[in-house]
Amino acid sequence: MSNMDDHCRETWAATEFVAIVTQGDDGPHVVGNWGDYVRKLGLRGDTVVLPAGHYHQTEANLKRDNRVTLLIASRQVQGSFGPGQGFQLTGTAKIVTEGPLVDEVKESFPWARGALVIEIENATAQL
């Protein structure tokens, strides 16, 4: 059974931006990525793959604590109380810098140094 329902997947299909939060020594560390990057690489069940450019602090944080929180949203998706839907997604992540998945990412994003691979464990509607 998937951790992301159809409404969550619909929001992924329309989100413009993905906020990515890891835990650093001084508190939360936030980076972003574009929604169309996810669409280009495709959702893989409950796995999200994003190109990783710099993300050096994110990588260091994930080596210490691999938990991650994502926030996605779109005004194009009907929410519970009107137009607009968002989801908080939690799971675990790692940055992969070699192998077939990285080769696939670099085909579309030659500037990427690797792939941010996120396993979604929970999806909670926000709007």
Stockholm file with secondary structure:
# STOCKHOLM 1.0

chainA/1-127         MSNMDDHCRETWAATEFVAIVTQGDDGPHVVGNWGDYVRKLGLRGDTVVLPAGHYHQTEANLKRDNRVTLLIASRQVQGSFGPGQGFQLTGTAKIVTEGPLVDEVKESFPWARGALVIEIENATAQL
#=GR chainA/1-127 SS CCSSCHHHHHHHHHCSEEEEEEEETTEEEEEEEEHHHHHHHCCBTTEEEEEESSCHHHHHHHHHCCEEEEEEEEEEEECSSSEEEEEEEEEEEEEECSSHHHHHHHHHCTTCSEEEEEEEEEEEECC
#=GC SS_cons         CCSSCHHHHHHHHHCSEEEEEEEETTEEEEEEEEHHHHHHHCCBTTEEEEEESSCHHHHHHHHHCCEEEEEEEEEEEECSSSEEEEEEEEEEEEEECSSHHHHHHHHHCTTCSEEEEEEEEEEEECC
//
